[in-house]
Amino acid sequence: MAKESIAKENPVVDALKKLKEEEAELLVKLKPLQEAIGALEKIVDKSVKKVKSSSGAKDSSGELVGVEEGAQESNDDSQ
């Protein structure tokens, strides 16, 4: 019985509960942001592919490949 009352009054337990509640709130806020980021990354990927395919025969296609690789690397780093 004494252990139960100590656990209820322990400030560490209270702090842990508060932090878990804050974490849950942050995760709820974070989910829509992650979905928006994913949608924007898909749009960027599609536009890069269109630019690459429309100018594939031009001399500047090598530069576009470098841009696409750089964009892909930054996407991989963010995940």
Residue pairs with C-beta under 8 A, 6 or more apart in sequence:
7 13
37 78
41 75
44 71
45 71
45 75
48 64
48 67
48 68
48 71
49 68
51 64
52 61
52 64
52 65
52 68
55 61
55 64
